[in-house]
């Protein structure tokens, strides 16, 4: 990624969060949510890779991702 380029639009994310939660949000809540999302996706892909290798598949498939989604979501439930 080039210097100065943003990963996501902070203002837009904050507006969406505020609209869905109906309360004020702290200064860096969007960063926390983004980092949690990145960690979730990383965990999901690792678990799907393990599942696909155990199933004898060549790569990660939608089926392997679906199998591990519930388990990964349970880890990140807050």
RALINRA-V54680 format. One line per field, one symbol per residue. phi: phi as a letter, one per 30 degrees, with the letter a starting at -180 (. if undefined). Layout:
# RALINRA-V54680
phi = ???
This chain:
# RALINRA-V54680
phi = .ddidddadeddddddddddchadcdecdddddddddddddddddddddddddddiddbdcddddddcdddddddcdc
